Amino acid sequence: MKKTGTVKKRVTCLSVMKKTARYLFFLWLIAAPPYLFSQEQSRVRFCFTGDLMQHGAQIRSAKQDDGRYSYDTCFVYIKDRLKEADFALINMETSFSGPPYSGYPSFSSPNALARSIKQAGGNVFLTANNHILDKGDEGAYKTIALYDSLEIQHCGTTNPWLILHKRGMRIAVLNYTYGSNRPASTFPMNRIDTTLIKEHLAQVRKVGVDAILCCMHWGVEYMLRPSIKQRFYAHWLQKQGVTAVVGAHPHVPQNIESQKDSLGNMDFLVAYSLGNFISNQQDIIPRMGMVLTFDIVKTESGVHIEYPWFEYIWTWRPITKNHMLYHVLPVSDPTLYRNIVTNPADTLLLTKTLNIVRKTINTTSFGIFERRRYPPYERKNLYFGEHPSVPALWTRQPVFTSIEGSIPSIENYRQR
């Protein structure tokens, strides 16, 4: 009888343990983050900026007392956005052809600018634009030689396309421009031509890629809406199987649009223009740009885009001891800059410009969120920390406003 009782106790204990295990497993199913059940194989994060320009006033501002040039302070407020991405792509709308340095209309910048943007996190340079030939073929080749010496990957000119490797994924980057400000030359430069683009798409597919990103230098300057040609090429590129299209050249932000497949995954995104990254353009709208970030994710069912977001940036130009400085400043949330921008006139101008740009973007861009702390009382580390595989609170809520109305026309803004 004693032995039978012991057996019964053991059976009872096993039964309790099984029930407890089932209960704990059920709790784990509820509490476990969704990404643990995904078929995700790899994920690569991209960050894009708009036009990096270098006008004469910026060059004079960067010159130090000893004759050297320094741009390190320009990107101190934005570098964390660039460095948190695996690849940060910068549209380098200038040349590095050596002294004498010059701004618009024929750009030639100090080499220190390229070094500083690399130190800030920019690791892929886009070279196909209308200013790469500002100093002729010789200046363009000097520019590419500088990028190579800094070991910065680039495409659009001497490299017609680029394959980026990360976490077992192969992602192609292509870069094209509508043309150049100088006559045709022997320097190789990708022009927007459907035949040429088809050739490059065939080449990268032959090499083998998981996704294709196409960066276009296109559109009409200072227009807040994409042109008919931009829309045509975006639709055409989507039909060719391009994953994402990111545009530059208009110097102001334009629509961001996306589409999803039958499974609800985002399989195409187009950002028509991210505006300026940094410049000395005097009109208020070109001082407001964007940084765009998204993940390319590879699963058993295919490749798609996840967690796309954008953030507004402002070219802040404070004057210190009669000397103007230039900073790229994130401004989507006023708590980010209220302790930095202390001049009421600067704050008023910034707010006014942001309201104009946000008004048009909110009414034309859907399926993508502005990176803001939402709600306002959210903890800081949710904003500044690394993006988790599951979107944080501020990415789950849209921040679109219901404000509607006409956008002030700036199509006649041609003053640089």
Secondary structure, DSSP 8 states (H G I E B T S, - for coil): -HHHHHHHHHHHHHHHHHHHHHHHHHHHHHHS-GGGGS-EEEEEEEEEEEEE---HHHHHHHB-TTS-B--GGGGTTTHHHHHTSSEEEEEE-S----SS-B-TTS-B--HHHHHHHHHTT--EEE--STTTTTTHHHHHHHHHHHHHHTT-EEESSSSSEEEEEETTEEEEEEEEES--SS---SS---B--HHHHHHHHHHHHHH--SEEEEEEE-S-TT-SS--HHHHHHHHHHHHTT-SEEEEESSSSB--EEEEE-TTS-EEEEEES-B-EEE----SSGGGEEEEEEEEEEEETTEEEEEEEEEEEEEEE--EETTEE--EEEE-SSGGGTTTT---HHHHHHHHHHHHHHHHHHHTT--S-EE---SSTT--HHHHHS---SS--HHHHS-------------TT----
